[in-house]
Amino acid sequence: MADEPLCVDDFEALAHARVRAEYWDYIAGGAGSERALAANRTAFERAALRPRILVDVSTVSTATTLLGRDLAGPVAIAPTAYHRMSHPDGELATARGAADAGALYITSFFSNHTMEDISAAAPDAPRWLQLYWLHDRGLFGDVVERAAGAGYEALVLTVDTPVLGLRLRDARNSLSLDPETIPANLTAAPTLLTTRTENSSAVSAQAVQAFDASITWDDLAWLRERSRLPLILKGIVTAEDARLALDYGVAAIAVSNHGGRQLDNPIGALDVLAEVVAAVDGRCPVLFDGGVRTGHDVAVALALGADAVLVGRPVLWGLAVGGAEGVARVLGLLRTELERVMALIGRPTIASIDASAVVLR
């Protein structure tokens, strides 16, 4: 790629110049005044790593295992919708880039390619499927039941979106989707998503129509009846819900405030990670999602107890700049930075990054 980016943040301005303005605002924006969006980043400023010296770091390995799957590193792709907003090849390029980087890709339900086509783009790569609970149980159940046959190894249910957060950028832009960005896993393309209405977001309007705000913990049994795949809940930010998730037999938990896109709350996702990790007490993996931009950020999250981190927006920046190559480059930069940080703090393996490696200021 020309003007080769040297860090993940370098991709942001390059991507901004390539993505249509209203689509960029959809990708970059947060809820309300975007305090939570900012808090996700400022939370990392309060975390400092504690280096140990005279440790043999001649060999540093980021290799890890998650739900029995060996991965090149503890950085996975968070589920984000509508990748054709960033690049014409959409999720097909994302899948190929993830495979090239040896990273887990959590595919969004609202992808611009079918789950089967995404799987076929990188058939041997690790992938999970993200879900939103829909009013249309027939459609929802069909997607769930197709997942295993399409090569997905787990289901990730996003649980922090009974309704969509107030996304002012999208409303001010009167956001609607072009036909090529319609979600492919829907059995019929909803015309609501392509309807432009002044001072209103078509994406928000479609979510009101599609999402089921009535579901409770007991509905998870219905989901389990339709798939034997491991179930991960994404969007847990309290110890209480972490313990309930364990009671209901989830395979893993993802600590996330939806990238600051739901509740306009000034607490950062990193601020609640230790609380959830303590509640889980090693009984299942804990993933972290929220504001990760550097290898230092990855190391901080691991030291606070995360088993892996998820990155969303940076992957879309890489996709916009260089397609599959850009995705792989973003993931590769994060892994290379993590390797350097591990060497500098005297932690040569992922398992050696523990709570003694970080202090919160």
C-alpha positions as CSV (number, residue, x, y, z in Angstrom):
1,M,0.0,0.0,0.0
2,A,1.2,3.6,-0.8
3,D,2.0,5.7,2.2
4,E,2.3,2.6,4.4
5,P,0.7,3.3,7.8
6,L,3.0,2.7,10.7
7,C,0.4,2.3,13.4
8,V,-3.3,1.7,13.6
9,D,-4.2,5.3,14.1
10,D,-2.5,6.1,10.8
11,F,-5.3,4.2,9.0
12,E,-8.1,6.5,10.4
13,A,-7.4,9.6,8.4
14,L,-6.7,7.5,5.2
15,A,-10.0,5.7,5.6
16,H,-11.9,8.9,6.3
17,A,-10.8,10.2,3.0
18,R,-12.1,7.1,1.2
19,V,-15.5,6.6,2.8
20,R,-18.7,8.5,2.0
21,A,-19.4,11.1,4.6
22,E,-22.7,9.7,6.0
23,Y,-21.3,6.2,6.0
24,W,-18.2,7.4,7.8
25,D,-20.4,9.0,10.5
26,Y,-22.2,5.7,10.9
27,I,-18.9,3.9,11.4
28,A,-17.2,6.5,13.6
29,G,-20.1,7.8,15.6
30,G,-21.4,7.0,19.1
31,A,-24.6,7.5,21.1
32,G,-25.9,10.9,22.1
33,S,-23.1,13.3,23.0
34,E,-20.6,10.5,22.4
35,R,-19.2,10.6,26.0
36,A,-19.0,6.8,26.2
37,L,-17.2,6.8,22.8
38,A,-14.5,9.1,24.3
39,A,-14.5,7.3,27.7
40,N,-13.5,4.0,26.0
41,R,-10.2,5.7,25.0
42,T,-9.5,7.8,28.0
43,A,-9.9,4.8,30.3
44,F,-6.7,3.4,28.8
45,E,-4.9,6.6,29.8
46,R,-5.4,5.6,33.5
47,A,-3.7,2.3,33.0
48,A,0.1,1.9,33.2
49,L,2.1,-1.2,32.6
50,R,4.7,-2.4,35.1
51,P,7.9,-3.7,33.4
52,R,9.9,-6.6,34.8
53,I,13.6,-6.7,33.9
54,L,16.2,-9.4,33.3
55,V,13.6,-11.8,31.9
56,D,14.5,-14.0,28.8
57,V,12.4,-12.4,26.1
58,S,14.5,-13.6,23.2
59,T,11.4,-15.5,22.1
60,V,8.0,-13.9,22.5
61,S,4.8,-15.6,21.6
62,T,1.3,-14.1,21.2
63,A,-0.2,-17.5,20.5
64,T,-3.3,-18.4,22.5
65,T,-6.3,-20.7,22.5
66,L,-10.0,-19.6,22.7
67,L,-12.8,-22.2,23.1
68,G,-10.4,-24.9,21.9
69,R,-9.3,-23.0,18.8
70,D,-5.6,-22.1,18.4
71,L,-5.1,-18.5,17.4
72,A,-2.0,-16.5,16.3
73,G,-2.8,-13.9,18.9
74,P,-5.4,-12.6,21.3
75,V,-6.8,-10.0,18.9
76,A,-10.1,-10.8,17.2
77,I,-12.4,-8.9,14.9
78,A,-15.5,-7.5,16.6
79,P,-18.8,-7.8,14.8
80,T,-19.6,-4.7,12.8
81,A,-22.3,-4.3,10.2
82,Y,-22.3,-3.2,6.6
83,H,-18.7,-3.7,5.5
84,R,-19.5,-2.5,2.0
85,M,-19.8,1.0,3.5
86,S,-16.0,0.7,3.7
87,H,-15.0,-1.4,0.6
88,P,-16.9,-2.9,-2.4
89,D,-15.7,-6.4,-1.4
90,G,-17.2,-6.0,2.1
91,E,-17.0,-8.9,4.4
92,L,-15.4,-11.2,1.9
93,A,-12.3,-9.1,2.0
94,T,-12.5,-8.9,5.8
95,A,-12.7,-12.7,6.0
96,R,-9.7,-13.1,3.8
97,G,-7.7,-10.5,5.8
98,A,-8.5,-12.1,9.1
99,A,-7.5,-15.5,7.7
100,D,-4.2,-14.1,6.5
101,A,-3.5,-12.7,10.0
102,G,-4.6,-15.9,11.7
103,A,-7.3,-14.0,13.6
104,L,-10.8,-14.9,14.7
105,Y,-13.5,-13.1,12.8
106,I,-16.9,-12.5,14.4
107,T,-19.2,-11.9,11.5
108,S,-22.1,-9.5,12.0
109,F,-25.7,-10.7,11.4
110,F,-26.1,-7.4,9.4
111,S,-23.4,-8.3,6.9
112,N,-23.6,-7.4,3.2
113,H,-22.8,-11.0,2.2
114,T,-24.4,-14.1,3.4
115,M,-22.8,-16.1,6.1
116,E,-22.2,-18.9,3.7
117,D,-20.4,-16.7,1.2
118,I,-18.2,-15.1,3.9
119,S,-17.3,-18.6,5.1
120,A,-16.4,-19.7,1.6
121,A,-14.1,-16.7,1.2
122,A,-11.8,-18.2,3.9
123,P,-13.0,-21.7,4.6
124,D,-10.4,-22.8,7.1
125,A,-10.3,-19.7,9.2
126,P,-11.9,-19.4,12.7
127,R,-15.2,-17.6,12.7
128,W,-18.1,-17.0,15.0
129,L,-21.5,-15.6,14.1
130,Q,-23.0,-12.6,15.8
131,L,-26.8,-12.3,16.3
132,Y,-29.4,-9.8,17.3
133,W,-32.7,-11.2,18.6
134,L,-35.4,-10.4,16.1
135,H,-39.2,-10.2,16.4
136,D,-39.3,-12.6,13.5
137,R,-38.5,-15.8,15.3
138,G,-38.7,-17.8,12.0
139,L,-36.0,-15.7,10.4
140,F,-33.9,-15.6,13.6
141,G,-34.2,-19.4,14.0
142,D,-33.2,-20.0,10.4
143,V,-30.0,-18.0,10.7
144,V,-29.1,-19.8,14.0
145,E,-29.7,-23.2,12.4
146,R,-27.6,-22.3,9.3
147,A,-24.6,-21.2,11.3
148,A,-23.0,-24.6,12.0
149,G,-23.4,-25.9,8.5
150,A,-21.7,-22.7,7.2
151,G,-18.7,-23.4,9.3
152,Y,-19.3,-21.0,12.2
153,E,-17.9,-22.3,15.5
154,A,-19.9,-20.3,18.0
155,L,-22.8,-17.9,18.3
156,V,-22.3,-14.4,19.8
157,L,-25.6,-12.9,21.0
158,T,-25.4,-9.1,21.4
159,V,-27.5,-8.4,24.5
160,D,-27.1,-4.7,25.0
161,T,-29.4,-3.6,22.2
162,P,-33.1,-4.1,23.2
163,V,-33.5,-0.8,21.3
164,L,-30.9,1.1,19.3
165,G,-29.1,4.0,21.1
166,L,-29.7,7.6,20.0
167,R,-27.2,8.1,17.2
168,L,-27.4,11.8,16.4
169,R,-25.0,11.8,13.5
170,D,-27.1,9.3,11.6
171,A,-30.3,11.2,12.3
172,R,-28.8,14.5,11.1
173,N,-27.5,12.8,8.0
174,S,-30.9,11.2,7.3
175,L,-28.9,8.0,6.9
176,S,-30.3,5.4,4.5
177,L,-28.6,2.5,2.8
178,D,-27.8,2.0,-0.9
179,P,-29.1,-1.3,-2.3
180,E,-25.6,-2.9,-2.2
181,T,-25.4,-2.3,1.5
182,I,-28.6,-4.1,2.4
183,P,-27.9,-7.0,4.9
184,A,-27.8,-10.2,3.0
185,N,-28.9,-12.6,5.7
186,L,-32.4,-11.1,5.7
187,T,-34.7,-13.2,3.5
188,A,-36.1,-10.1,1.9
189,A,-34.4,-6.7,1.6
190,P,-36.4,-4.3,3.9
191,T,-37.3,-1.2,1.9
192,L,-37.3,0.7,5.2
193,L,-33.4,0.6,5.2
194,T,-33.3,2.4,1.8
195,T,-35.9,5.0,2.7
196,R,-34.5,8.4,3.2
197,T,-36.4,10.5,5.8
198,E,-35.4,14.0,6.9
199,N,-33.9,14.1,10.4
200,S,-34.3,10.4,10.8
201,S,-32.0,7.3,10.4
202,A,-33.4,4.5,8.3
203,V,-31.1,2.1,10.2
204,S,-32.6,3.2,13.5
205,A,-36.1,2.9,12.1
206,Q,-35.4,-0.7,10.9
207,A,-34.0,-1.7,14.3
208,V,-37.3,-0.5,16.0
209,Q,-39.2,-2.8,13.6
210,A,-36.8,-5.7,13.8
211,F,-35.4,-6.0,17.3
212,D,-37.3,-7.8,20.1
213,A,-37.1,-5.8,23.3
214,S,-39.1,-8.4,25.3
215,I,-36.5,-11.2,25.6
216,T,-35.2,-12.3,29.0
217,W,-32.7,-14.8,30.3
218,D,-35.3,-17.6,30.0
219,D,-35.4,-17.1,26.2
220,L,-31.9,-18.4,25.9
221,A,-33.4,-21.9,26.2
222,W,-35.2,-21.4,22.9
223,L,-31.9,-20.4,21.3
224,R,-30.1,-23.5,22.6
225,E,-32.8,-25.8,21.2
226,R,-31.8,-24.6,17.8
227,S,-28.1,-24.9,17.9
228,R,-25.5,-26.8,19.8
229,L,-22.8,-24.2,19.1
230,P,-21.2,-22.5,22.1
231,L,-23.0,-19.3,23.1
232,I,-21.2,-16.1,24.0
233,L,-23.1,-13.1,25.4
234,K,-21.7,-9.7,24.2
235,G,-22.5,-6.5,26.1
236,I,-22.2,-7.5,29.7
237,V,-20.8,-4.7,31.9
238,T,-21.8,-5.7,35.5
239,A,-20.8,-8.5,37.9
240,E,-24.5,-9.3,38.4
241,D,-25.1,-10.1,34.8
242,A,-21.8,-11.9,34.5
243,R,-22.9,-14.3,37.3
244,L,-26.3,-14.8,35.7
245,A,-24.6,-15.6,32.4
246,L,-22.7,-18.3,34.1
247,D,-25.9,-19.7,35.7
248,Y,-27.3,-19.9,32.2
249,G,-24.3,-21.9,30.9
250,V,-22.7,-19.5,28.5
251,A,-19.4,-20.5,27.0
252,A,-17.9,-17.0,27.2
253,I,-18.6,-13.4,28.0
254,A,-17.7,-10.2,26.0
255,V,-17.4,-7.1,28.1
256,S,-18.5,-4.3,25.8
257,N,-20.5,-1.1,25.8
258,H,-21.1,-1.5,22.0
259,G,-18.3,0.8,21.1
260,G,-20.0,3.7,22.9
261,R,-23.0,3.4,20.5
262,Q,-25.8,2.5,22.9
263,L,-25.9,4.2,26.3
264,D,-24.4,7.7,26.4
265,N,-22.6,6.9,29.6
266,P,-19.2,8.3,30.5
267,I,-17.8,5.1,32.0
268,G,-15.4,3.3,29.7
269,A,-15.6,-0.4,28.9
270,L,-12.1,-0.9,30.4
271,D,-13.4,0.5,33.8
272,V,-15.8,-2.4,34.2
273,L,-13.5,-5.2,33.0
274,A,-12.0,-6.1,36.3
275,E,-15.4,-6.3,37.9
276,V,-16.7,-8.8,35.4
277,V,-13.5,-10.8,35.5
278,A,-13.7,-11.1,39.3
279,A,-17.3,-12.2,39.1
280,V,-16.5,-14.9,36.4
281,D,-13.5,-16.1,38.5
282,G,-12.0,-18.2,35.7
283,R,-15.1,-20.2,35.0
284,C,-15.3,-19.1,31.3
285,P,-13.3,-16.9,29.0
286,V,-13.8,-13.1,29.1
287,L,-13.4,-11.1,25.9
288,F,-13.0,-7.3,25.9
289,D,-14.3,-4.8,23.4
290,G,-13.9,-1.1,23.6
291,G,-11.4,1.4,22.3
292,V,-8.4,-0.9,21.6
293,R,-6.0,0.9,19.2
294,T,-2.5,-0.3,20.2
295,G,-0.5,-3.3,21.4
296,H,-0.2,-1.5,24.7
297,D,-4.0,-1.4,24.9
298,V,-4.2,-5.2,24.2
299,A,-1.6,-5.9,27.0
300,V,-3.5,-3.7,29.5
301,A,-6.8,-5.6,28.8
302,L,-5.0,-8.9,29.1
303,A,-3.4,-7.9,32.4
304,L,-6.9,-6.9,33.7
305,G,-8.1,-10.4,33.0
306,A,-9.3,-10.5,29.5
307,D,-8.5,-13.6,27.5
308,A,-8.7,-11.8,24.2
309,V,-9.7,-8.4,22.8
310,L,-12.0,-7.4,19.9
311,V,-11.4,-4.6,17.5
312,G,-14.1,-3.0,15.4
313,R,-13.5,0.4,13.8
314,P,-9.8,-0.1,13.1
315,V,-10.6,-3.2,11.0
316,L,-13.0,-1.1,9.0
317,W,-10.3,1.6,8.5
318,G,-7.9,-1.1,7.2
319,L,-10.7,-2.4,5.0
320,A,-11.3,1.0,3.5
321,V,-7.6,1.7,2.9
322,G,-6.6,-1.7,1.5
323,G,-9.3,-4.3,1.4
324,A,-8.2,-7.7,2.6
325,E,-4.5,-6.5,2.8
326,G,-5.5,-3.5,4.9
327,V,-7.4,-5.7,7.3
328,A,-4.5,-8.1,7.7
329,R,-2.1,-5.1,8.1
330,V,-4.2,-3.6,11.0
331,L,-4.3,-7.0,12.7
332,G,-0.6,-7.6,12.0
333,L,0.4,-4.2,13.5
334,L,-1.5,-4.9,16.7
335,R,0.2,-8.3,17.1
336,T,3.6,-6.8,16.3
337,E,3.1,-4.0,18.8
338,L,1.9,-6.5,21.4
339,E,5.0,-8.6,20.9
340,R,7.2,-5.5,21.5
341,V,5.3,-4.5,24.6
342,M,5.5,-8.1,26.0
343,A,9.3,-8.0,25.5
344,L,9.6,-4.6,27.2
345,I,7.5,-5.6,30.2
346,G,9.2,-9.0,30.6
347,R,6.2,-11.1,29.8
348,P,7.1,-13.5,27.0
349,T,3.8,-15.4,26.8
350,I,0.1,-14.5,26.9
351,A,-0.2,-16.6,30.1
352,S,2.5,-14.5,31.8
353,I,0.5,-11.3,31.4
354,D,-1.3,-11.1,34.8
355,A,-2.6,-8.5,37.2
356,S,0.9,-7.7,38.4
357,A,1.7,-6.2,35.0
358,V,-0.7,-3.2,35.3
359,V,-1.5,-0.5,37.7
360,L,-4.6,1.8,37.4
361,R,-3.8,5.5,38.2
